[in-house]
Amino acid sequence: GGSCLTSSVSSSSSAARSASGGETPRPVLLLFGGSTRNYCPSNLTDIFDPRRRTWTALTTLGTPPSPRSEHTACAVGSLVFIFGGSDLQGRRFDDLHELDMRSGQWTKRAHAPAPGHPESCPGPIAAHTANVVPAIWGNSAQGPYMVVFGGSDGDHGLGTLWVLSLRNLQWLPPRPVPPPRPSSPGLRADPLGIPRLCHSSVVVRERFLYIFGGVPEDRMTQPGDVVYGDLWRYDLHTGIWKEILPVGPVWPRARESAVMLYVAPCWVLLFGGFDGDQPFSDLMMFDVDTEVWRDLGEVPGLSPRAGLCGTVVPGVPYPLVVAHG
């Protein structure tokens, strides 16, 4: 699955952030790592200037993360955090690397589980998602936070949510799962404990984490394999999950390794992915207020693809959606 500035997902990761361009900050997209055409993981760093529409190799200092794919990248101001991933031999990583875009300096950062809670820290992991939020469970004191969900440890898919303070680099103790609210018979209370990797995720309004799709097993998806097509919303303030059920006639086809993006004020875009039989090039749009999907059709000029990354670059002079994969 592909992962970007927010989550998820496999062949590469990206982060949109402000880089210094003279005295005036300018938005750029940063692309790190991912698999090349021959499936060999890379650790190259490139930036895309959305105004000039040009790619440039970024010269950095220090030791970059080892070549990898299926990692995540999150941006906090001028800092970019790379977490996890896998190499050509399938080994998973649990390392955290920080890139300071002001200086170009790479630094490997130590992170630790919550005292007395070794389970609060994920082990080596890949094909997960990671999103940055300013507050979690009503607490912003140690924010911002990186919220990691799902992924694979190399043997099994995972169905866990972890939270890392990016201020002190300590993982938070697991939050007790709130009792499920009254619901219809058979309706699931949450997706926890259900193996899920190569899914897509996005944070909306700094309050809600949306999770879509993915697969339960860490192997190449084949026709007939289980592929998820469910949509979940996690309230980052209350810690309550909600499964979003179909409203209206349109719903995305089940898929893994798609990209999911938030465009303010109320739209979530879903593009690409793979169902075990074919890759997609359709663009789906979800209204978070009405909880209704719209099918925007095929995107002109974009071939079907999966394992992609994407981000929204604001104010260029309109939101620019960049998908790469």
C-alpha positions as CSV (number, residue, x, y, z in Angstrom):
1,G,0.0,0.0,0.0
2,G,1.1,3.6,-0.5
3,S,1.5,6.1,2.2
4,C,1.8,9.8,2.1
5,L,2.1,12.8,4.3
6,T,-0.9,11.4,6.3
7,S,-0.9,7.2,6.0
8,S,-0.9,4.4,4.8
9,V,0.4,2.8,2.0
10,S,3.7,1.0,-0.1
11,S,5.8,2.1,-3.0
12,S,6.6,5.5,-1.7
13,S,5.8,8.2,0.8
14,S,5.4,11.9,0.5
15,A,5.0,15.0,2.7
16,A,3.8,18.5,1.8
17,R,5.4,21.1,3.9
18,S,6.8,24.7,3.8
19,A,10.4,25.0,2.6
20,S,12.4,28.2,2.7
21,G,12.5,29.9,-0.6
22,G,14.3,33.1,0.0
23,E,12.5,35.0,2.7
24,T,9.0,33.8,1.8
25,P,8.1,30.1,2.6
26,R,6.8,28.2,-0.4
27,P,4.9,25.0,-0.4
28,V,6.7,22.0,-1.8
29,L,6.1,18.2,-1.9
30,L,8.8,15.9,-0.5
31,L,9.1,12.4,-1.8
32,F,11.3,9.9,0.0
33,G,12.1,6.3,-0.8
34,G,9.8,3.8,-2.3
35,S,10.3,1.0,-4.9
36,T,11.9,1.7,-8.3
37,R,10.7,0.1,-11.5
38,N,12.6,-3.1,-10.7
39,Y,11.0,-3.2,-7.2
40,C,14.2,-2.3,-5.4
41,P,13.6,0.1,-2.5
42,S,15.3,3.5,-2.6
43,N,16.3,6.1,0.0
44,L,16.5,9.1,-2.4
45,T,14.9,12.3,-1.4
46,D,13.3,14.6,-4.1
47,I,11.1,17.7,-3.9
48,F,8.4,18.9,-6.3
49,D,7.8,22.6,-6.7
50,P,4.0,22.9,-7.5
51,R,4.4,26.4,-8.9
52,R,7.1,25.5,-11.4
53,R,6.0,21.9,-11.8
54,T,9.5,20.7,-11.5
55,W,11.2,17.9,-9.6
56,T,14.6,18.4,-7.9
57,A,16.9,16.0,-6.1
58,L,17.4,17.2,-2.5
59,T,20.9,17.3,-1.2
60,T,20.9,16.3,2.5
61,L,23.3,16.0,5.4
62,G,23.7,13.2,7.8
63,T,22.7,9.6,7.4
64,P,19.3,9.1,5.7
65,P,17.1,6.1,6.5
66,S,18.1,2.9,4.8
67,P,16.4,2.1,1.4
68,R,12.8,1.1,2.0
69,S,9.2,1.1,0.9
70,E,5.9,0.7,2.7
71,H,6.9,3.4,5.2
72,T,5.1,6.5,6.3
73,A,6.0,10.2,6.2
74,C,4.5,12.9,8.4
75,A,5.2,16.6,8.4
76,V,5.3,19.0,11.3
77,G,6.3,22.5,10.2
78,S,9.7,22.2,8.6
79,L,10.3,18.7,10.1
80,V,9.5,15.4,8.2
81,F,9.3,12.1,10.1
82,I,9.9,8.8,8.4
83,F,8.7,5.7,10.3
84,G,8.9,2.0,9.6
85,G,8.8,0.3,6.3
86,S,10.4,-2.7,4.7
87,D,13.4,-3.6,2.5
88,L,14.0,-5.8,-0.5
89,Q,14.4,-8.9,1.8
90,G,11.1,-8.1,3.5
91,R,12.6,-7.1,6.8
92,R,10.5,-4.6,8.7
93,F,11.8,-1.5,10.5
94,D,10.7,0.3,13.7
95,D,13.1,3.2,13.3
96,L,12.1,6.9,13.3
97,H,14.0,9.4,11.2
98,E,13.7,13.2,11.2
99,L,14.5,15.5,8.2
100,D,14.9,19.2,9.0
101,M,14.0,20.9,5.7
102,R,15.6,24.1,6.8
103,S,19.1,22.6,7.0
104,G,18.6,19.3,5.1
105,Q,19.9,17.4,8.1
106,W,18.8,13.8,8.7
107,T,18.7,12.6,12.3
108,K,17.7,9.2,13.7
109,R,15.4,9.7,16.7
110,A,15.1,7.2,19.6
111,H,11.5,6.6,20.7
112,A,10.3,4.7,23.7
113,P,7.1,3.0,25.0
114,A,5.0,4.5,27.8
115,P,6.5,3.5,31.2
116,G,5.0,0.2,32.2
117,H,3.3,-0.3,28.8
118,P,5.7,-2.1,26.4
119,E,2.7,-2.8,24.2
120,S,2.2,0.9,23.6
121,C,5.1,0.9,21.0
122,P,4.7,-1.0,17.7
123,G,7.6,-3.3,16.7
124,P,9.0,-3.5,13.2
125,I,6.1,-2.5,10.9
126,A,5.3,-1.8,7.3
127,A,2.2,-1.1,5.2
128,H,0.7,0.9,8.1
129,T,-0.7,4.4,8.0
130,A,0.5,7.4,10.1
131,N,-1.2,10.8,10.5
132,V,-0.3,13.9,12.5
133,V,-2.9,15.5,14.8
134,P,-2.5,18.4,17.3
135,A,-4.4,16.7,20.1
136,I,-5.5,13.2,21.1
137,W,-8.2,12.2,23.6
138,G,-8.6,15.8,24.7
139,N,-4.9,16.2,25.4
140,S,-2.6,18.6,23.5
141,A,0.1,19.0,26.1
142,Q,2.6,16.7,24.4
143,G,1.4,17.3,20.9
144,P,1.6,17.1,18.0
145,Y,1.0,13.4,17.9
146,M,1.6,10.7,15.2
147,V,-1.3,8.3,15.1
148,V,-0.3,4.9,13.6
149,F,-2.8,2.3,12.6
150,G,-2.6,-1.3,11.2
151,G,0.2,-2.6,9.1
152,S,2.2,-5.8,9.1
153,D,5.0,-7.1,11.3
154,G,6.1,-9.5,8.5
155,D,4.1,-12.4,9.7
156,H,0.7,-11.1,10.4
157,G,-1.6,-8.1,9.7
158,L,-2.2,-5.9,12.6
159,G,-5.3,-4.2,13.9
160,T,-3.9,-1.8,16.5
161,L,-3.8,1.9,17.0
162,W,-0.7,3.5,18.5
163,V,0.0,7.2,19.4
164,L,3.4,8.8,19.5
165,S,4.1,12.2,21.0
166,L,6.4,14.0,18.6
167,R,7.4,16.4,21.4
168,N,9.0,13.9,23.7
169,L,9.0,10.9,21.4
170,Q,7.2,8.6,23.8
171,W,4.3,6.4,22.9
172,L,1.1,6.9,24.8
173,P,-0.4,4.2,27.0
174,P,-3.2,2.4,25.1
175,R,-6.6,4.0,25.7
176,P,-9.2,1.7,27.0
177,V,-11.8,1.0,24.3
178,P,-15.0,2.9,25.1
179,P,-18.1,0.6,25.5
180,P,-19.9,0.4,22.1
181,R,-22.9,2.6,21.8
182,P,-26.3,1.0,21.1
183,S,-26.3,-0.1,17.5
184,S,-28.1,-2.3,15.0
185,P,-27.6,-6.1,15.5
186,G,-24.4,-7.3,13.8
187,L,-22.9,-3.8,13.5
188,R,-19.3,-3.8,14.5
189,A,-18.2,-1.4,17.3
190,D,-14.7,-0.9,16.0
191,P,-12.0,-2.3,13.6
192,L,-9.5,-3.1,16.3
193,G,-8.1,-6.6,16.4
194,I,-9.0,-7.2,12.7
195,P,-5.8,-7.6,10.7
196,R,-5.5,-4.7,8.2
197,L,-2.6,-3.5,6.1
198,C,-2.2,-1.5,2.8
199,H,-5.3,0.5,3.8
200,S,-5.8,4.3,3.3
201,S,-6.2,6.9,6.0
202,V,-6.8,10.7,6.3
203,V,-7.5,13.1,9.1
204,V,-10.4,15.5,8.7
205,R,-10.7,18.8,10.6
206,E,-8.0,17.7,13.0
207,R,-10.7,15.7,14.8
208,F,-11.6,12.6,12.8
209,L,-9.4,9.8,11.4
210,Y,-10.9,7.9,8.5
211,I,-9.8,4.4,7.5
212,F,-10.8,2.8,4.2
213,G,-10.1,-0.6,2.7
214,G,-6.9,-2.7,2.9
215,V,-6.2,-6.4,3.1
216,P,-5.9,-8.9,6.0
217,E,-2.8,-10.8,4.8
218,D,0.8,-9.7,4.1
219,R,1.3,-11.2,0.7
220,M,0.7,-10.3,-2.9
221,T,-3.1,-10.0,-3.3
222,Q,-4.5,-12.4,-5.9
223,P,-7.9,-12.6,-7.6
224,G,-10.5,-14.0,-5.1
225,D,-8.5,-12.9,-2.0
226,V,-10.2,-10.9,0.7
227,V,-10.0,-7.2,0.1
228,Y,-11.8,-4.7,2.4
229,G,-14.2,-2.0,1.2
230,D,-15.3,-0.7,4.6
231,L,-15.0,2.8,5.9
232,W,-14.4,3.7,9.6
233,R,-14.3,7.0,11.4
234,Y,-12.3,7.4,14.7
235,D,-13.1,10.4,16.9
236,L,-9.6,11.6,18.1
237,H,-11.2,13.5,21.0
238,T,-13.5,10.8,22.4
239,G,-11.7,7.7,21.2
240,I,-15.0,6.3,19.7
241,W,-15.1,4.4,16.4
242,K,-18.0,4.5,14.0
243,E,-18.5,2.4,10.9
244,I,-19.8,4.5,8.0
245,L,-22.5,2.6,6.2
246,P,-23.7,3.2,2.6
247,V,-26.0,6.1,2.1
248,G,-27.2,6.3,-1.5
249,P,-26.3,4.2,-4.5
250,V,-22.6,4.9,-4.8
251,W,-19.8,3.2,-2.9
252,P,-16.2,2.6,-3.8
253,R,-15.1,-0.8,-4.9
254,A,-13.1,-2.8,-2.3
255,R,-9.4,-2.0,-2.7
256,E,-6.0,-1.8,-1.1
257,S,-3.1,0.6,-1.7
258,A,-5.2,3.6,-2.7
259,V,-4.5,7.2,-1.7
260,M,-7.0,9.1,0.4
261,L,-6.8,13.0,0.7
262,Y,-8.8,15.6,2.5
263,V,-9.8,18.8,0.7
264,A,-11.4,21.4,3.0
265,P,-14.1,22.1,3.9
266,C,-15.8,18.7,3.6
267,W,-14.4,16.4,0.9
268,V,-12.3,13.2,1.1
269,L,-10.9,12.0,-2.2
270,L,-10.1,8.3,-2.9
271,F,-8.0,7.5,-5.9
272,G,-6.4,4.3,-7.4
273,G,-5.8,1.1,-5.6
274,F,-5.9,-2.6,-6.4
275,D,-8.5,-5.4,-5.8
276,G,-6.3,-8.4,-6.5
277,D,-7.5,-8.5,-10.1
278,Q,-6.9,-5.0,-11.5
279,P,-5.6,-1.5,-10.5
280,F,-8.0,1.4,-10.6
281,S,-7.9,5.0,-11.9
282,D,-11.3,6.1,-10.6
283,L,-11.7,9.1,-8.4
284,M,-14.3,8.9,-5.6
285,M,-15.4,11.8,-3.4
286,F,-16.9,11.5,0.1
287,D,-18.8,14.3,1.7
288,V,-18.0,14.0,5.5
289,D,-21.2,16.0,6.4
290,T,-23.7,14.0,4.4
291,E,-21.7,10.8,4.4
292,V,-22.5,10.3,0.7
293,W,-20.0,9.1,-2.0
294,R,-19.9,10.5,-5.5
295,D,-18.1,8.8,-8.4
296,L,-16.1,11.4,-10.3
297,G,-15.1,8.9,-13.0
298,E,-11.7,8.2,-14.5
299,V,-9.0,10.8,-14.1
300,P,-7.8,12.0,-17.6
301,G,-4.1,11.4,-18.1
302,L,-3.7,9.1,-15.1
303,S,-3.3,5.4,-15.8
304,P,-4.7,2.8,-13.3
305,R,-2.2,2.5,-10.4
306,A,-1.8,1.3,-6.8
307,G,0.8,1.7,-4.2
308,L,0.8,5.4,-4.8
309,C,1.2,8.4,-2.6
310,G,-0.4,11.7,-2.7
311,T,-0.9,15.0,-1.0
312,V,-2.8,18.3,-1.2
313,V,-0.7,21.4,-1.6
314,P,-2.8,24.4,-0.6
315,G,-2.8,27.9,-2.2
316,V,-1.1,27.3,-5.5
317,P,-3.5,29.3,-6.1
318,Y,-6.0,26.5,-5.6
319,P,-5.6,23.1,-3.8
320,L,-3.3,21.0,-6.0
321,V,-3.7,17.2,-5.6
322,V,-0.5,15.4,-6.4
323,A,-0.6,11.6,-6.9
324,H,2.6,9.7,-7.5
325,G,3.1,6.0,-8.0
